Every structure is written in C-alpha cells, then in structure tokens.
Amino acid sequence: MYDFYKDLIARNDSKIVLLVMDGLGGLPREAGGKTELATARTPNLDRLAAVSSCGLLEPVLPGVTPGSGPSHLALFGYDPLTFRIGRGVMEALGVNFPVERGDLCVRLNFATADAQGILVDRRAGRPKDEETARLAAKLQAAVAVPGFEIFFRPVKEHRAALVVRGPGLAEGIRDTDPQVTGKPPLPVVGTDPATTKKTVEVLTSIVAQAERALADEPKANRMLLRGISFFHPLPTLEERFGLRSCGIAAYPMYKGLARLAGMAVDDRPKTPADLVAVLRDRWADFDYFFVHYKYTDSSGEDGDFERKVRMIEECDALVPAIEALRPEVLAVTGDHSTPAVMKGHSWHPVPALLHSRYCLADGLPGFDEVHCARGTLGQRPTLHLMALLLAHALRLSKYGA
Amino acid sequence: MYDFYKDLIARNDSKIVLLVMDGLGGLPREAGGKTELATARTPNLDRLAAVSSCGLLEPVLPGVTPGSGPSHLALFGYDPLTFRIGRGVMEALGVNFPVERGDLCVRLNFATADAQGILVDRRAGRPKDEETARLAAKLQAAVAVPGFEIFFRPVKEHRAALVVRGPGLAEGIRDTDPQVTGKPPLPVVGTDPATTKKTVEVLTSIVAQAERALADEPKANRMLLRGISFFHPLPTLEERFGLRSCGIAAYPMYKGLARLAGMAVDDRPKTPADLVAVLRDRWADFDYFFVHYKYTDSSGEDGDFERKVRMIEECDALVPAIEALRPEVLAVTGDHSTPAVMKGHSWHPVPALLHSRYCLADGLPGFDEVHCARGTLGQRPTLHLMALLLAHALRLSKYGA
C-alpha cells in the first residue's frame, strides 16, 4: 500500500508519538462482562479518547493471531504479509543481538537424545535460564569454523539464538528438528544443493562440534536448528516516510524490531517511568517516537486479568507526561490483543486513539474495545495507522488536482 | 474493483440522485468541539439520516488528501488510483474547455524573467483575472503552428490552460518550470526522444512565439509549461454501469469532471436553486443525476467556519425539493473534507447517507461525522458508493447460484 505514498511524503518539524501498550486488547472474564481495558480505571486515556479519533485496528488479517514481529511491522507501516521476518532473525532480535545484513540467524533448541541418538525430549527438560546461559557460553567457547564468526546467545528455557556471519552463506536450509521424539535429529539439508553447499557444510560442522561439546550434558546433549533465515534490513522509516525515528523500549525484542525499521534505539529504559524520561531526553532529536510498554502483554500471557488491569492503569498514569511534551500527534494502541482469559496473543482488533490538532473528536465516554468500535478512526488494518499519523502531522501532500 | 460488476449490471426505470456537497467533512474549531456539519441546523438532512443508511467515506486511501479530480472519480465509481487525470487535463476541464480525445493539455503559468532571461517571479506577480484573460487572448492571436489547433484559455491569477490538437503528438514531455527562481525556464524536453520529437518541436515553437508576443509585458514575459498530459476519455457511466447520466453543476471544473465520465452536462445552473430546477427539468431524461453544490468547499477553503455552516444550511434547504421528485435512491455526501480550520482539502472521511426503499435505517439523531461513524453504511472507500447506489436501485443482479 505504501508504494503509493512515496511521492506524497513531506517533512516538517512535527513530533509523532506512538505509545504501544503491548497486547492491549482483551476479553471479558465472563459472557457480557467487561474487558481488562474497560475494567481498568483510566482517567487519562478516557479524557484523551473523548477529544480523539478512535477505532479498532486489525493487526494482520481477519482472525489472524500475530506474533510480535508482524504486529509491530504493521504498526510501523510495513505490510506484514510483504515484509516477513524469519524466526531465526526474530530470535536474534529478541535478545537484542546486533544483527548485520547477511547474517544467517537460527533459532536453536536444546534437546535430549538417548544413547542411540534418538530424541527423548525436544526441550531438554526446559532448563532454567541460568542453565541455558551456561550452555550457550559453553558452545561459544567450543565451536569455531575458520573464516566465519559464530555467535551463541541464550534466550529462555531450551531456546537459544545462533548467528553465523561470513562469506558465501545462503538461505534455503531445512529445520533439523524432526518435530517428534522417537527419531534422531535430521541432518542439515539445503533445498537447492547448488546454492546451499557451503552453508550446509558450515552448519553441519557447527552441529557436530556442538554435540561433541554437549556430550557430557545429562539433558541438553543435542541441538535442533529451526527457522534458518537471513537478516535483510528493511527500508528505514527515514527512507519510506521521511521520519527520523527513535524506539524507546525496555525489552530486547522491541528494541530489535525498532532497529529493524531503522530506528535509533535508546537502551536506557528499565522501568515504565524511564520510558517517559528517555522520551523527554531525546525529544529534540527525532520526529517519530515508538514507546513500548510491555506489561499489559506479559500479564495477559500469564492469564492474570487483575494484573493486566493494574498494568493498564500504570500505563495510563504515564500519559499526562507524554502529553506535556505537546506532540503534534499522539496515538495510543496495542500491537495485538492478549486476553487474560486466553493466556496468549489473539486475533481480536485492538483499541486505538489518535489525537492531534486536526483529528475528529468522537466524544466517546471511555477508551475500550466496544466504544472504539463507534469511533471515526474506523475499524481497519493496523497498517493504515502510519498513513493517518503522517496525515495528522501534515506530512502528506495533496494527491491530484 | 468494478471489473467484477460488469456482468451484474441490470437496467430499470429507477432514478438515482447523488447530491455532492463539495468539501462537506470538517473539523471542530477547538479540541472536543463540533464540526461545521454538526454545528449547522440541518433539519432535512437530520430527518433523512434517521431513515437512511449512514457512513463515512474515505476518498482515496487512508490519510490521503485528494484534489477534486480523484475524489470525484471515486464518487462516480472510477478507482482514482487506476484512472489518473493529468494536471494539464484538469486545468482544461476546470475552465470547461471542450477537450477531445488526444488533446495535449498543459497547465501554463505566467512568470517574470529579468533581462538575462532569469526567472525572478514564477507567478508574474499574480495578475488579476482580467489581466490573465488579456494575456491569454494576446497569445491566442499571436501563436500558430501549421497543421495544429492551439487554444489558450485563462484560468486564474498566473494560471492558464493550453490545449494543442493535431496529429503525431505524444506524452512524456517534462515540465519547463525549474521550480525555483534564479534560473531560466527549462527547454522543452521529451523523456523518449524517439516518440516525442514532433511534440517537442511543436511546443518549442509555441513557447518561442509566445515569448516574442509577451516580450513587451512588464511582468508576464515568460510562460512555464507544467503537467503536460493527454486527454483520455474514460469509459462512460453508460458503458460501465448502464446509467444514462446527467451532471448538474454551476462550476466549470465539475462540469468538466462530469463530462469526463460521459455524463450529459446541463450548463444552466447559476444558483443553488437552479440546481434543483434543472434536476426537475431533466428528470425524465436520465437515470443518474450528479448534483454538485460548491459553496461548502469554497467557504471551507476560505477558513470561514461560520459561512461554511450557513452554506450547509442553504444546501439542507434544497433537500425537500429533491425528495419531492421521489428518486429511488438519494445519496448525500461530499467529495472530500475541507475543514475551515485547515483552509483546504483534507484526508478526513466524509459523512454519507444513502436513502432508498431498500436501505437500512440507522435511526441516528443527526447527520454529521461522529454520528455517521456508527452507521450501517460503514467506513469504507468512496469508490464503494457507486455499487451501493446501483444495488439500492435494484440495478445489480445476483452473483452465483
């Protein structure tokens, strides 16, 4: 969709803030009840919604539950069906690894095999994070392939990230995870032997060295490779929309996604209050600020309705300090829904509000899923949001005479 | 989108009226206030909205501010991203010049150059309209190229239209406006020398003759060519939708746009009351009537909120006389928004109502942006409207068994 816009992009001194409350959308605990957002006491968001254009955003396609990658790409104005991020790349971004163009990224699962090499646990008993960190460090010390840089990074439980950097690598390598126990891990195989020969050799060597190093581990004695994919940097927000952009987030994954879209990333936030402090500190340097608040999602993932309500209220309290900076455009929404009753992401549309000097004012009595359905922002794909942010910042010129 | 519909088109004796209040959509003067339409006393539109299907129409794409050309094409059922009208053509249509297929149309700006031929004012001091008319007449008398018909028509201030008619002309000629002062006008250059040679010769000769004729002018001594484009007639509303159609408008631009879509155009309206008188007079002859009311846009362009409110009220008063003709379908909307606070067109969605024997009745308490957001017509591209008009006139047959 945004190919059309490139001739319309105009620059000015306006500031745009996109506050993403991760997993914001929710569901009632019981039929006819209120969602987390409708339950929460959100005086600031309610006040803002009354003078904003409100709507519901559908992250990817009707009924599609997105991961964090596609849902954030949509928020940033990248069609998540066109710009696909491999799972290996997401794993590296998720630990904030500084991926470079052409890095081959792998999602790595530790697993347990018996004496015959048959898999008996594809998650190696879900090791604790300290244990995973130890395993990754052990591999980092043990594995080397001349001419290549190899990076092992712990992620969580049985998961780690593997990044291979060097000449002649290619995509098109199949997963080595057989997806079931009772079989050995698959060998490293390329879909096209002509182009993937070198890559297969390198990865096969890495697996062999790793399994030698892991041979004495009681549980994590195998390594399964998944989602083997190149890191292709996206065209940046500067290139696409003329925006000098900054990502402000406390969690590695979201810093990685912001970096992927070409944003400068400020590494300092640790707490919610830090988000606003850093925003204020960087205010002069950028046009567009992506501010990421994580806890609405993590409480939803934990199935903790009450905590999600409190986390929404905590984020509501940040809003006045953002407003005080007087951005030309302030939008508040989520990347996707994470209803506590579902303990995970969902496909439900996400409430959104857009405030600017040039927005329609819906006069809705509150900011929640049901009220937003009546707003003038409409019910539309999340992908549309970037165009509306730009328009309300007067950063799109007229089309046609 | 409408390729799909061509096999469904059915004809009957129904009458469809599309009343376009140009630039209808607006914005509140202050945060949380009412728009022009919400402020206006519109008893007739409010009464009609209560028994109509209402919605918000997005003229081109999210966040895109359209000119009159694309926004009217969308209303008439032509995808404005597929059917593009060159600026030169819009200029000729804007003065109601009877363009013919293959006419090469140019937007012409009078400019001032110093004794060295360097541009010092790209708008020639914005001459008064009488002055522009004199300049166009002077050029009309002075410029001739054997084998070609050449037409100069004044537009407004420094702007005029140039139309060249004759054999062997081609598109792909660059603007001669350097876009900045301090440089001379650019020569006439074609993007493809093989196909544009003849056109470059003709236009170069026209420019040379014009500049000789303008040599004694104190200000308008140069002529800059812009938006050089062919007039390609569109497939007509009769061909696409089986509609014998009539455009009823007081302003030249909208007569031109109606003609572009193959409408018969009635030239008589001068006042708003004339619009309805002419509609009544031509009632028996057509299926589809495009009735264009200009003053909501011009008052918005002037930034005059109060006058726009009055102009909306004036148009509201025309509605009963239109209803008295008992059209099978009556739709009221705008081509785009023109908020007085923005003094120009904007991207905001436009309120719309559609009334027929077969419409859902939303029971909304008033006709304005915020209420229409809740209607059963939905929030959708303006392009969808034509299909809904046809359907409500029972002019679309069933798809599939």
Interface residues (C-beta under 8 A of the other chain):
Chain A: M1 F4 Y5 L8 A50 V51 R357 Y358 C359 L360 A361 D362 G363 R374 G375 T376 G378 Q379 R380 H384 A387 L388 L389 L390 A391 H392 L396 S397 K398 Y399 G400 A401
Chain B: L27 P28 A31 G32 G33 T35 L56 E58 V60 L61 P62 G63 V64 T65 P66 G67 S68 G69 P70 P80 L81 R84 I85 R87 M90 E91 G227 P339 V341 M342 G344 H345 S346 W347 H348 P349 E369 V370 A373 R374 Q379
